[in-house]
Amino acid sequence: MRRFGLLASALSATLVLTGCGSPTEEVNVYSARKEALIKPLLDRYSEQSGVTVNLITGSADALVERMKAEGEHSPADLLITTDAGRLYRAQREGLLTATQSDELDRQVPPALREPEGRWFGLSVRARVIAYAPDRVDPANLSTYEALADEQWAKRICIRSSDNIYNQSLVASLIAHDGEADTQEWAEGLVANLARDPVGGDRDQIKAVAAGECDLAVVNTYYLGMMQAAEDAETRDIGNRMAVFWPNQDGRGTHVNISGAGVASHAPNPDHAVELLEFLVSDESQQWYAETNHEYPVRPGVPVSERLQSWGEFKQDDLPLVKLGELNAEAVKVMDRAGWK
């Protein structure tokens, strides 16, 4: 048996990775997604394929550091994480290998995967404006850029600049508008904040409900989880929000992904690719939509009634690899703007 002590305090192993003298029908998954949001799909894959899935969960940064420390001896076959910016970081560290799969190329749109096949989107989330309909007229909402207008002074909540979701949003603005205009926008946005950034996306939604601000920039699946929560108070807060899709008259709303890539030193690369292909199947894509309140990466896959209730939207087709390439510039823009 092989045991791992590196960064053990940062990780939660649901199964101990095993090895023996002969090949085994297994695949080792390092996942930055919470167990409840990925394990049911992995279990289903095992049932259908007969391949054992060994799952280790942890924070995205801890998993990347673990893979770096393990080097060529890493047992990781597949890295699953959220945000294209994080996948790009793993790619840049040489932790992900180019993968050739006609099925993945056919099912995952080019904008939602790395051009050489180092990572692929598994589900889509949009970063939208959640607003209080009793205080905000949606006719006054339009674009991300317009959030810097004076009419929103002291009315906006958003999480901190060290959050990868915000960094990727700013990177998308740089890609579309240029660094100078994005710098001006970031300064205007910061001036319009109702409070210093604190907490996650759910906290921004709660702040709107509490009257601390009138609108918040959040990922759709957080709102979906709140609206579907077992706790009545959380459900009530979520249901008091309305969704606005920015930039519908132009490039479309900014989207990001949860995604995965095959590890560079994967001991079971064939099973890793097979599992990736399963995760973009109809069954898996519908599960994401129903359970995680995320959008399928594949067009034409039905979404849940909750997602349907928010209406259809045009999504930005910017290749998500740009979010990683422009991350450093985005962080500099946010720092110069005083975005805490």
N, C-alpha and C positions, 0 to 999 in steps of 0.2 A: 504494500500500500504506500502511496505517495502522499506526504502531508506538506502543507504550505503554511509557513508562519508569516510570510511577508505581508504587511499591512492587514493582518488578520482582524485587528480591532475595527477596521473600517468596513469590513465585509461581512455579509451574512450568507453562509453556505447552506443551501437547502439539501444538497447531497454532497458527500465527500467524493472527490474525484478519485477514480481507481484506475489501475493499470496492471497489466500482466505481460507475460512473455510472448503472447500471441495476440493478433489483432482482435479487437472487440467491436461489436456493433453498438457504438456510442458516439455521442457528439457533446462537446463541452462548451457551454454557453456562459459568457460573462455578460451580465445584463445590468444596465443602470436604470432600467424600468423596475418599478416595484413588482414584487412577485405576483400579486393579484392581477396585475395588468399584462402578464406575459405567460405565467405558468399554465393556465388552462389551455392555451394554444399549444404549448410544448407537450403537454400530456396527450393532447389529441394527435399530435404528430407521432408520438411514440406508439399510441394505439394502432395507428394506420400502418406504420412502417416497421415496427418491431425494434426500432433503434432507441436505446436508452439515452435520455437527455440529462446530463449532469449540469445543474444550474447553480451559478454563484451570482449573487446580487450585491451591489454596492454603489457608491456614488460614482459618477462618471470619471471624475478626476482620480479617485482611488483605483479604479479598475485600470485606467490607462497607466498609472504609475506601477501597478502590479505587473502588467504585461511588459513594461519597459524593464523592470527589475528581473523578471523571469527570462527575458531575452529569448534565445533560440530554444530554450528548454520549456517555454510556456506551454501548458496543456490547452490553452484557449483555442477553440476552433472558430467561434463566432462572437463578435462584440456587438451588442445591441445597446443603443443609447438614444437620447433625444437631442434634437437640434443639429442641423447641418454643420454649424460652427464647431460643435464637439467632434463630429465625425471627421471633419477636415483636420482638426488637431491630431486625432489618432492617425490619420493618413500621413500627415506631415512628419510624425514621429516614426514612420516606417512600420507601423503595427498592422496595417491592412494590405492585403494583396489584391492584385487585379484578378477579377473573376469573369470567366467567359460562360454565359448562360443565355441561350436563345430565349428561354422562357422568361427570365428576368428582363431581358432587353425588350421583349414583346409586351410585358405586363406593366412595367414601371416607366412612365414617361421620361424622356431624356432630361428634362429640367429637374427631376426629382431623384437623380442618381449621378454619381461621379462618372465622368466620361470614360475612364478606363475600367470601370467596374469595381472600384475599391470599396464603394458603399452604395446602398440602395435604400430608397424610402420605403417604409412599411405602412405608414399612416400619415395623414396630413392634419395639421391644425392651423387655424388662421388666427392672426393677432388683430383683434377687432376693438371697436369702441363699445363698451357696455355703459349704458346711460340710464339715468332716472327719468322715465317718461313724464313724470309730473313736474319736472324742472327743466327739461331740455326738449326743445322742438327739433325733431330730426331734420327738418327743413334747413336748420342752421348748421348741420353737419355735412361734411363733404370729403375731405382728404386728410391724410396724416399731416401733410404740410400745413393745413389750415388750423391745426391745433396750436400753432404759434400765434394765432390772431388774438388781438386784445380782448375780444368778446369772451374768451375762456380764461381770463385772468383769475387766478386763485380758485379755479373750478376743476382742475385735473388731478387725478391720482395715478401714479405709475410706480412700479418697483424700481430698485436701484440700478445704477449703471454697471454694476458688476454682474448683473444677470445676463446670461447668454442670450435669452430671448430678446431683450432690448438691444443688445449689441448687434444681433442679426437684423433686427428691424432698422437700426441706424445704418448698418452696412448696405441694406437694400436701398435706402434713401441716397447714400453716396453713389451707388451704382446707377441710379436713375437721374439724380439731380446734380451730382458733383459734390466735391468736398466743401467748397466755399458756401454754397447754398444750404447744405446740410448743417454746417456750423452755425449759420444764422438761425436756422430752424431750431436746432438744439438749444440755443440760448433763449429763444422765444418760448419754447416749451418749458424750460426750467423756470422762467419768469412767471409762467401760468400755473405752476404747481400749487395746489391747496395746502400741501404739507411736504416736509422732507420725505423722500421715499422710505418706506418701512414695510417689511413683510413680503409675502408672495402675492400671486394674482388673486387668490381668494380674499386676502386682506384688503386689496384695493376694492373689490366688489362690496365687501362689508362696509368699507368707508363711505362708498356712495350711498348705501342703504341707510347709514347713520347720519347722512347729511354733511359729512366732512368735505365732500367734493360732489360734483354733479355727474362726472363721467370718469371712466377708467379705461386704460389700454390693457387688455388681457387676452390670453389664449382661450379659444372657444371651449376647449374640453373642460377647463376649470369651471366655467359657468354651467356646462352641461352636468358635471358631477354634483354641483350644488343644487341644481334644479331637480336632480334625481335622488338626492340624499335621503336616507332613512330618517334623519333628524328633522323634525317639522320646522324648527326655527331656521336651520340652514336652507331648507327647501323654500321657505317663505322669502328669505333674502334673495335667493337666486331668481325666484319668479317675479320679483319686483324690478328686475332689470330688463332692458330691451337691448337688442343687438343692432349695431349699425356697421355696414360693410364699407370701409373707406375706399376711395379712388375707383368707384365703379364706372365713372365716366372716362376713365383713363386706363392706366395699366392694370388695375385690379388690386384686390386686397392682398397684402403680404401674407404668405404662407410659409410654414416650415414643416419639418417631418420628425417622426421617430424613424430610425433607420438602423441598418446593420451592415457589417462587412466581415468577410472571411479573414481570420488572423493570418499574418505572414508566416507563422511557424505552425499552422494548424496540423495536428497529427491525423485528423479525420476530415480532410478538406471536401471529399465527395459528399459526406453526410451534411457538412456545413452548407454546401450549395443546395442540396436537396431540401434542407430545412428552410433556407431562404425562399426557395420556390414555393414551399408549402405556405409560408407566411404571406405570400401575395396571391394565394388562391382565393376563389370566391368565398369559401367557408371562413377563412381567416379574416378577409377584408370585411365581411358582414359582421363578424364578431367584434372587430375594432369599433365599427360604427354603433353597434347596439350597446356594448359594454363600456367602452372607453370614451364614447361621445367624440370620436375622431372621424375624419373623413377618409374614405378609401383612397389609395394612391391610383387605383384603376378607375377610369371613367366607366360609367354604366352600372357599377355595383350599387344596389339600393342602400340608402341610408335610413337611420332610425326616424321615427315620427318626430322626436325632439329636434333633430337636426333639420328635418323638413320644415318644422314650424318656424325656423329662423329665416327661411326663404333661400332661394338659389342665389349664388353670387359668382362674380367673375374673379378668378384668382390671378395674381401676378405670375407670369411664366418666366421670371428671371431664373436662370440656372442657379440652383442653390449652392453650387460650389463657390459662387461669388461671395456668399456670406462668410465663408471661411477665409477666402483670399483678402477680403476687405475688413476683417475683424480688427486688426491692429489699428487701421485708420479710424474705424468707428470708435474704439476705446479712446483714442486721442481726442476726437471731436467731443466726446462726452465729458472727458476730463477738463478740456478747455472751457466747456460751457458751465462748469460747476455742478454737473449732474452728480449728486451724491450716491 
